Amino acid sequence: MSLVQSVVRAIKILEVFDEVNKELSIKEISAKLELNKSTVHALLKTLKEHGYITQNEQTADYSLGWKLYERGNLLLSQLSLKEVSSRHLDALNRATNETVHLVKRLDQEAIYIDKINGNNTLVIYSRIGKKVPLHCSAVGKVLVAYLPKDSLTELLEGYEFIQATENSIQSHTDYMTELAKVKKQGYAVDDEENEYGIICFAMPIYDHKYDVVAAVSVSSPKSNFTKEKENEYLKLLKVCADSISEELGANLSTKES
């Protein structure tokens, strides 16, 4: 498989910084990588624009940007979250015989970070590492519903309500109404909004600061779903979500009081 040269060079620029070389000039970077200054300058400009490189205003030298810290912490939080959540997801999966998911938000999308297939459910759409829209998934709704007003406004600026099915939410107004409902009842529903034939329920996972850091969901075929199953699954889902939250440091009894 051929590699994209510009991407390889950009990665090498990031890797040239270390504990000793915390700040470097274009000349130094060019010399270390044996690249001409114009090429290095173009790459640095792009990396700086996206926050992966920062520039000292006084010396004009470059160093690693905070975006790398953000991405690294996201990875660490995902790994620890998966470790904490594993046995609770397994218990939910065994209790329902349905497919369960663990999902985090990544900018204007949600991303599956864990999945256990159920005996009763063939959920074609989802897989670990795949992204899912925020507006037509139960997990996406949960991850957005509890955001502060300013953060929510910023997140939805320019958001496109693309239809996955004919049941998908299509407007900002309808989405805001749905988010208010989710926040009030404490869970979200995706009733064939993201994948035909599948109904999904999701609840929030809190950290020690009571911020919603993830969502857990259970998906079932719509064809054999009943109101009794809904009530049962919501109870089991709450036990799972609350158990994970408490292991992450959330004192939910204090929060609810």
N, C-alpha and C positions, 0 to 999 in steps of 0.2 A: 504494500500500500504506500503510495507516494505521500510525503508530508508537505504541508503548506509552509513554504520557506519563511514568510513574514511572521507566521504564528510561532514557528520555532525560534526565530530571532527575538521576538518579544519575550518568550519564555526565558531565553538565555539572558536577556537584560535583567529580568526580575531575579534570576538566580545568581547574578554577579554580585549582588549585595549580600553581605554577611555581617558577623559581629565586628569584624575589622573594617570592612568597607561599607560603612553605614551611609555615607554620602559621597557621591562621585560626580565628576564633571563629564560633559560629553566627550572630551578628549580622552579621559581615563577609560570610560566605557568603550569607546571606539578601539582603543589600544588593546584592552583586555579581550574583546571579542573579534578583533581584526576585521572591523567593519568601517566603512567610511562615515564621516561625521554626518553627512546629509541623511543617510539611511537611519542612523541612530537617532537623529533629531526627529525624524518623522515618526519613528516608533515610540519615542518618549512622549511626543505630543499626543499621540493616540492614547497611550497608557495613562497619561496625566488627565486627559479629558474624561476618562472613565474612572478615575480615582485610584488607580493601581500604582501610580507614581505621583510624588509631590515634589515641588521645586522650592528651594530656599530663595526667598526674594532678595536677600542681601548678596549671597555668593553665586546664585544662579545654578548651584549644584543640585543634583537630584537624589532622592531617597525613596524608599518604599512608601506607598500610600496606605491610608486607613482602610481602603476597600479590601485589602488583603486580610487585615485584622477581622473585618466584618465577616468575610467568607470563611475564614478559619474558625471563628467562633460559631458560625452556623453549623459547620461540619462537626465540631465538638459537641454542640448541643444536640445534634441529631443522633450522634453515636451514644451519648449518655441517655438520651430520651428513649432510644430503641432498647437499650439494655434494661432500663427501668420498666419499660412497658411490656417487654416480651412475655412474661408469665401471665400478665393480666389479659393480654390479647389472646393468648392461648386458651385461657379459661373462658373467655367470651366466645371464642370459636367453638370450643367443645360443648358449651351450654346451648348454643343456638344451632350448631351444624351449618352456619352460614359463613360467608366470606367477611372478614373483618379487615379494616385498614387503619393505619396510623399515618397522619398527614400533617405537613407544615405548610405555612404560606411562604412563597418566594416571590416578592414584589407583587405583580398583578395576577399571579397564578398560585395554585396550590400544588404540592408535590408529594407523591406517595413515598414514604420512607420505610414502610413495612406493610406486609400483606400476608394473611393466612387464608388459603382457599377453603371454602366450605363444601360439604358433601351435597348440600341442597342448591348451591348457587353456581352458575356459570357466568361470572362477571368478566366479560371479554375486554372491556375498556382498560381496566386498571392493571398496573404492574409497578413494581418498585422502581423509582426514578422517573416515572412518567408524570407529566404535569396535567392538571385538570382545571377547567375554568372556575372562577370564584362564584359566578352567578347561577350556574345550573347544576351545582353539586352540593350535597348536604354539608360536606366537610368545608367547602369553600364559604358557604353562608356562615357557618359557625366561626370560622377564622376571621371573618370581617365584621360580624355583628357586634362584637364587644370592643371594637376600636374606639378611641376618643374621637369626638366629632371632627376635629381638625385633621387628624390622621386619616379618617375615613374619606373626607372631602378630597384630600391630596391623592389618596390611593385610587379613587374612582375618576379622577380627572383624565379624560380621554379614553376611558375604559369602553371597550366594544362588547356589546351584548350579542355575541354570535350565537345563533341557534344550533344546538346539538340535536334537538328533537323539536317537534311542534309544541311540546310542553315547556320549553325553556323560557325563562324570563327574558323579556325583550326590551325593557326600558329601565332607565334610572329610577323613575317614580315607583314602578312596581317592585324594583329591587329594594328600595328603601323601606317600603311597606313590609316586605318579606323579612328584612333584617330586624325590624322592630318586633315582629311576631316571634322570630327566633330568640331574641334577647328576653322577651317576656316569658316564653314557655320553657326556655332552657335547652332546647334542642332544635335541630333543623331536619327537614325532610326533602328528599329528592325523589319525586314521584314520576319516574320515567322522563326526567328533565335532561339527563345526561346520556342515558342509554335505554333504549326501548326494552321493555320487559323486566326492568330492574327498579325496585324501590329501595331507598337507602335512608337510614337515620344516623345522625351524628350529634355528638356532644363535645363541649370544650374541655381541654386539659389546661389547668392553671399551674404556674410556677409559684415560688415562694413570695413573689411580689403581687400575686393574684392577676398577673397578665396571662392572657390566653396564648399559649406557646404551641399548641397543636390541637388536632381534633381526632377523635376516634369514631369509627363508624361500623355499622353492620348492614350488609346488603342482602336482599332476598328477592327471589323471583316474584314478580307481581301476580302471576297466574294463580299461585296457591297461597297468597297472603291473606290473613284474616285480622280482624280487630283484636282478637285475643292474642295473636302473635305480636301485634304492635305493642300492646300493653306489657307483655312479657319481655320483649326485646328492649323496650325503653328502660325497664327496671334493671335488666342485666347490663345495659349500656352505661347507665348511671353508676352502677357499682364499679365497673371497669374504669370509667373516666375519673371518678372520685378517688379511687385507689391509686391510680397513677399520679394524680395531682398531689395527693398527700405524700407520696414518696418523693415528689419534687419540692416538698416543703410548704405546700399550701395548707393552711389550717382552715378548712372549709366551714367548720362549725362556727368559728369566729367571724368569717366572712358573711355567712348567712344571717348571723345575729346582728 
